Amino acid sequence: MSVLVDTSVWSLAFRRDASEAAPEAAVLRRLLEGRDLVVTTGLVLQELLQGFAGARARAAIVSRFGALPFLSPSRGDHVAAADLRTTCRRAGVQLGTIDALVAALCIRNDLTLLTADGDFLHAAGVVPLRLFHA
């Protein structure tokens, strides 16, 4: 299986006080230790770096992300994300700009999304987004 891991899960995994109450972090650990392909994108990396303070945390994040395949959105991905966000909005589902792009990348690249963000659950009821259920 090929999985894109959302910022919400990485954030849980990098927290010092992460507990067993975060099943998504445990799933991420299993995915990284197994044969599944875990990919990322610049927006996830950027959001993580913005959310953690300190040179050590920054270095650890940059180092760990260096080993992951990296998806770069194309112009078409941005157009698809805008369309996806409009589709969701018309169905009464709120989805942020960054989340729409993450969802569009997953759909185009046939990836399953591992997330702890409930907005994606609502979006998956409207668009063909596959979610990994922890």
Secondary structure, 3 states (H helix, E strand, C coil): CEEEECHHHHHHHHCCCCCCCCHHHHHHHHHHHCCCEEEEEHHHHHHHHHHCCCHHHHHHHHHHHCCCCEECCCHHHHHHHHHHHHHHHHCCCCCCHHHHHHHHHHHHCCCEEECCCHHHHHHHCCCCCEEECC
